[in-house]
Amino acid sequence: MSEFLFFIIGIMLGGVVGVVMMCLVQINRLSERKGDADAETKRADTFPSDRGRS
C-alpha cells in the first residue's frame, strides 16, 4: 500500500513541476516577444509605409 501512495505522490509532484516549468518557459517567450516589439519601434531606419493610400 505504501508503494501505491508514493507512486501517487510522485505523479502529483511530477505534474506540478511540469506545469510550473511550462509556465516559466511561456513567460520567457512572451517577454522576448515584447522586447522585440519595443526594439522595432525604436529603430530610426524604419519609416511608415504608404500602404492604404491611393
QUIVEN-V10604 format. One record per residue. SS is DSSP state (@ for helix, = for strand, . for the rest). PHI is phi in whole degrees, 0 to 359 (none if undefined). PSI is psi in whole degrees, 0 to 359 (NA if undefined). Layout:
# QUIVEN-V10604
SS | PHI | PSI
SS | PHI | PSI
This chain:
# QUIVEN-V10604
. | none | 323
@ | 292 | 328
@ | 297 | 319
@ | 295 | 320
@ | 296 | 315
@ | 296 | 324
@ | 297 | 314
@ | 295 | 317
@ | 297 | 319
@ | 295 | 319
@ | 297 | 316
@ | 294 | 315
@ | 295 | 319
@ | 297 | 321
@ | 295 | 318
@ | 295 | 316
@ | 297 | 319
@ | 298 | 317
@ | 294 | 318
@ | 297 | 317
@ | 296 | 318
@ | 295 | 322
@ | 295 | 318
@ | 295 | 320
@ | 294 | 319
@ | 293 | 319
@ | 297 | 319
@ | 296 | 319
@ | 294 | 319
@ | 293 | 322
@ | 290 | 326
@ | 295 | 319
@ | 295 | 320
@ | 294 | 322
@ | 296 | 321
@ | 295 | 320
@ | 293 | 321
@ | 294 | 321
@ | 294 | 324
@ | 293 | 325
@ | 285 | 340
@ | 268 | 355
. | 289 | 137
. | 272 | 343
. | 268 | 7
. | 255 | 142
. | 236 | 152
. | 294 | 144
. | 277 | 158
. | 264 | 18
. | 293 | 142
. | 97 | 346
. | 268 | 145
. | 247 | NA
